[in-house]
């Protein structure tokens, strides 16, 4: 930014995110249940993302994904 190089203390908050959510808030147990459910599904996710699994799509190579915008720019 332009201007004097000064530090604005009010710009930063030195607190943890947990300080903003009360212990009795409904989000805390929901987060715990969600993390447990996702942990149980971890093996399923790992199988889905294996390289040679039918039904999955291979990743698009970086250069191949860049080729389409280049072709469109050339047409302009």
Protein Blocks (a to p, Z undefined) as FASTA:
>chain_A
ZZjddddfklpccddfklmpcfklmklmmmmmmmmmmmmmmmmmmmmmpmklghiacddd
fklmmmmmmmmmmmZZ
